[in-house]
Amino acid sequence: MEEAIVLIDSGFLSKVTKHFGGGIHLRYNLLKFAKNLSGKEDLIFKQLLYYTAPPFHISVLSPT
């Protein structure tokens, strides 16, 4: 099996837990969650990278 580094965006995970929690954020163990994700894909969990990032926006410039 291959090793995996799991990257989790806190903003996206927050929205997902609120959606599946019916408007209330679900409680979870982040490390256990990352290990379960790896295991379901037959990967060996090696490291968790948990980050926050601003949403990606594409600026469309009008021709001059």
C-alpha positions as CSV (number, residue, x, y, z in Angstrom):
1,M,0.0,0.0,0.0
2,E,1.1,3.6,-0.6
3,E,1.4,6.3,2.0
4,A,-0.8,9.3,2.0
5,I,-0.7,12.9,3.2
6,V,-4.2,14.1,3.9
7,L,-4.9,17.8,3.2
8,I,-8.1,19.3,4.7
9,D,-9.4,22.8,4.1
10,S,-11.1,24.0,7.3
11,G,-13.5,26.3,5.5
12,F,-14.8,23.6,3.2
13,L,-15.0,21.0,6.0
14,S,-17.0,23.5,8.1
15,K,-19.5,23.9,5.3
16,V,-19.8,20.2,4.8
17,T,-20.3,19.4,8.5
18,K,-23.0,22.1,8.7
19,H,-24.8,20.8,5.6
20,F,-24.8,17.2,6.9
21,G,-25.7,18.3,10.4
22,G,-28.9,20.0,9.3
23,G,-27.6,23.5,9.9
24,I,-25.6,22.6,13.1
25,H,-21.9,21.8,12.8
26,L,-21.1,18.1,13.4
27,R,-18.5,17.2,16.0
28,Y,-15.6,15.1,14.9
29,N,-12.1,14.0,15.7
30,L,-10.0,15.5,12.9
31,L,-7.1,13.0,13.1
32,K,-9.5,10.0,13.2
33,F,-11.4,11.5,10.2
34,A,-8.2,11.8,8.2
35,K,-7.1,8.2,9.1
36,N,-10.5,6.9,8.0
37,L,-10.3,8.7,4.7
38,S,-6.9,7.1,4.0
39,G,-8.1,3.6,5.1
40,K,-11.1,3.7,2.8
41,E,-8.8,4.3,-0.2
42,D,-6.4,1.6,0.9
43,L,-3.7,4.1,1.8
44,I,-1.4,4.2,4.8
45,F,-2.0,7.5,6.7
46,K,1.3,9.4,7.1
47,Q,0.5,13.0,7.9
48,L,-2.4,15.5,8.2
49,L,-2.2,19.0,6.8
50,Y,-5.1,21.2,8.1
51,Y,-5.2,24.7,6.6
52,T,-7.4,27.7,6.1
53,A,-7.4,29.5,2.8
54,P,-9.5,32.3,1.2
55,P,-11.9,31.2,-1.4
56,F,-10.5,31.0,-5.0
57,H,-11.9,33.7,-7.3
58,I,-11.1,34.2,-10.9
59,S,-10.9,37.8,-12.0
60,V,-12.2,38.3,-15.4
61,L,-10.8,41.4,-17.1
62,S,-12.8,43.0,-19.8
63,P,-11.0,43.8,-23.1
64,T,-10.0,47.4,-23.5
